[in-house]
């Protein structure tokens, strides 16, 4: 992972991202940075609507595979390399059968300071919820991945839908979905998205005042 020096500590960036909403971040990436592929596929959703996720991408690549030699050892090494304020992002090569994340993985991740996971399949959903660990997922299943799916490698670039995710990119997600922010612009994107929050509060005030939509637009508002 390329270490990027930000003007503020990582934990402060994370807490400020968590005060944003994903649509504002997406707008900054699309209109300021001309990035039209930053959002993950819409199938990814939070395990609970109120869950939000923010942190540095820790990338994993795997896929359907019936071999299992050294699989547990690779998983153990991966879990030991998770770092504080990381978010685990799994490229699962289209798997819709197995759970790549469950209770014990969550327990191990929490101990490292990991802040969440984005993955295709989960199981042990109640145990994950009991630990207060934010997870974005596509489906639930009781089928574990041993002998059906395996990890190939981690901390290399992966592809999630149309989005290339590099280790150390910023991951942010809320009820409207998840997205990736390239690490080298993550701080500037944060500032721009915070500015949108202020602008949109002013627009709400204009709408509440009873102005017609055309009048709101004339005053710099939008819908």
C-alpha positions in Angstrom: 0.0 0.0 0.0 1.3 3.4 -1.0 1.5 5.6 2.1 -0.1 9.0 1.4 0.5 11.9 3.8 -2.6 13.8 4.5 -2.9 17.2 6.2 -4.9 15.7 9.0 -4.7 12.4 10.8 -6.4 9.3 9.2 -8.9 9.0 12.1 -10.0 12.6 11.7 -10.5 12.0 8.0 -12.5 9.0 8.7 -14.7 10.7 11.2 -15.3 13.6 8.8 -16.2 11.2 5.9 -18.7 9.5 8.2 -20.6 12.9 8.5 -21.0 13.0 4.8 -23.5 11.1 2.5 -22.4 9.1 -0.5 -24.4 11.1 -3.0 -22.3 14.2 -2.2 -19.1 12.4 -2.6 -20.3 10.9 -5.9 -21.2 14.3 -7.2 -17.7 15.6 -6.4 -16.1 12.7 -8.2 -18.3 13.0 -11.3 -18.5 16.7 -11.8 -15.1 17.9 -10.4 -12.9 15.0 -11.2 -14.9 13.6 -14.2 -14.9 10.1 -12.7 -18.0 8.4 -13.9 -17.2 5.1 -12.4 -16.7 5.4 -8.7 -19.8 3.7 -7.3 -19.9 0.0 -6.5 -22.7 -2.1 -8.1 -26.1 -1.3 -6.6 -26.5 -4.8 -5.2 -24.1 -4.0 -2.3 -26.2 -2.8 0.6 -25.5 -2.3 4.4 -26.6 -5.1 6.7 -28.6 -2.4 8.6 -29.8 0.8 7.0 -28.1 3.0 9.5 -24.7 1.5 8.9 -22.0 3.7 7.4 -18.5 2.6 6.4 -15.3 4.7 5.9 -11.7 3.8 5.8 -8.7 2.7 3.8 -9.2 -0.1 1.3 -7.6 -3.5 2.1 -8.2 -5.4 -1.1 -8.8 -9.1 -1.5 -9.3 -11.2 -4.7 -10.9 -14.6 -4.7 -13.3 -16.8 -6.7 -15.1 -20.1 -7.0 -12.6 -22.9 -6.5 -13.0 -26.4 -5.1 -9.3 -26.6 -4.0 -8.6 -25.9 -0.3 -4.9 -26.6 0.2 -3.3 -23.8 2.4 -6.6 -21.8 2.3 -6.8 -21.4 6.1 -3.2 -20.4 6.3 -3.7 -17.7 3.7 -6.8 -16.4 5.5 -4.9 -16.3 8.8 -2.0 -14.3 7.2 -4.5 -11.9 5.6 -6.3 -11.3 8.9 -3.0 -10.6 10.6 -2.1 -7.9 8.0 -5.3 -6.0 8.4 -4.5 -2.6 9.9 -6.3 0.2 11.8 -8.9 2.1 9.9 -8.9 -0.4 7.1 -12.0 -1.5 5.2 -11.8 -5.0 3.6 -13.0 -5.0 0.0 -13.5 -8.4 -1.7 -13.5 -9.0 -5.4 -15.4 -12.2 -5.5 -15.3 -12.9 -9.2 -19.1 -13.0 -9.5 -19.7 -15.6 -6.8 -23.4 -15.8 -5.6 -23.1 -19.1 -3.6 -20.7 -18.9 -0.7 -20.2 -16.6 2.3 -16.8 -15.0 2.4 -17.5 -13.3 5.7 -18.9 -14.4 9.0 -18.7 -14.2 12.8 -15.1 -15.4 13.4 -13.7 -13.3 10.5 -15.4 -10.3 12.1 -14.0 -11.0 15.5 -10.5 -11.2 14.1 -10.9 -8.0 12.0 -12.3 -6.0 14.9 -9.2 -6.8 17.0 -7.0 -5.2 14.3 -9.0 -1.9 14.2 -10.6 -2.8 10.8 -13.6 -0.6 10.3 -15.8 -2.7 8.0 -16.1 -5.1 5.0 -17.6 -5.0 1.6 -18.2 -8.6 0.3 -20.5 -10.6 -1.8 -21.8 -13.2 0.7 -22.1 -13.2 4.5 -23.3 -15.7 7.1 -23.7 -15.5 10.9 -25.5 -12.2 10.3 -26.8 -11.9 13.9 -23.3 -12.4 15.3 -21.9 -9.7 12.9 -24.7 -7.4 14.1 -24.0 -8.1 17.7 -20.4 -7.0 17.2 -21.5 -3.7 15.7 -19.4 -4.3 12.6 -20.5 -2.5 9.4 -20.8 -4.8 6.5 -22.0 -4.2 2.9 -23.0 -7.3 1.1 -25.0 -8.8 -1.8 -26.6 -11.9 -0.2 -26.8 -14.1 2.9 -26.2 -17.8 2.9 -25.3 -20.6 5.3 -22.7 -22.0 2.8 -19.1 -21.4 3.9 -16.4 -20.9 1.3 -14.0 -23.7 2.2 -14.0 -26.1 -0.8 -16.3 -23.9 -2.8 -14.4 -20.5 -3.0 -10.9 -19.4 -2.1 -8.8 -16.3 -1.7 -6.1 -15.9 -4.4 -4.2 -12.8 -3.1 -4.7 -9.6 -1.2 -3.4 -6.0 -1.2 -3.3 -5.8 -5.0 -5.6 -3.8 -7.3 -9.1 -5.3 -7.7 -12.2 -4.6 -9.9 -15.5 -4.1 -8.2 -18.1 -3.6 -11.0 -16.6 -0.8 -13.1 -14.4 0.5 -10.3 -10.7 -0.2 -9.9 -9.9 -0.3 -6.2 -6.3 0.1 -5.1 -5.0 -0.7 -1.6 -5.1 2.6 0.3 -8.0 4.1 -1.6 -10.7 5.6 0.6 -13.9 3.6 0.8 -17.2 5.2 1.9 -20.7 3.9 2.0 -24.1 4.5 3.5 -27.7 3.6 2.9 -27.4 4.7 -0.8 -24.4 2.5 -1.6 -20.7 2.4 -1.5 -17.9 3.9 -3.5 -14.1 4.3 -3.8 -12.2 7.6 -3.7 -8.6 7.4 -5.1 -6.2 8.0 -2.2 -4.3 10.8 -3.8 -7.5 13.0 -4.0 -9.3 11.8 -0.9 -8.6 14.8 1.2 -9.6 17.3 -1.5 -12.8 15.3 -2.2 -13.6 15.4 1.5 -13.4 19.2 1.5 -15.5 19.6 -1.6 -18.2 17.2 -0.3 -18.3 19.1 3.0 -18.9 22.3 1.0 -21.8 20.6 -0.8 -23.4 19.9 2.6 -23.4 23.6 3.4 -24.7 24.6 0.0 -27.5 22.1 0.2 -28.6 23.3 3.6 -29.0 26.8 2.0 -31.1 25.2 -0.8 -33.3 23.5 1.8 -33.9 26.9 3.4 -34.9 28.4 0.1 -37.4 25.5 -0.6 -38.8 25.8 3.0 -39.3 29.5 2.5 -41.9 28.8 -0.2 -40.0 29.9 -3.3 -41.0 28.3 -6.6 -38.5 25.8 -8.0 -37.6 28.2 -10.8 -36.9 30.9 -8.3 -34.7 28.5 -6.3 -32.6 27.8 -9.4 -32.3 31.5 -10.1 -30.7 31.9 -6.7 -28.2 29.2 -7.4 -30.1 26.2 -6.1 -30.6 22.8 -7.8 -32.8 19.8 -7.5 
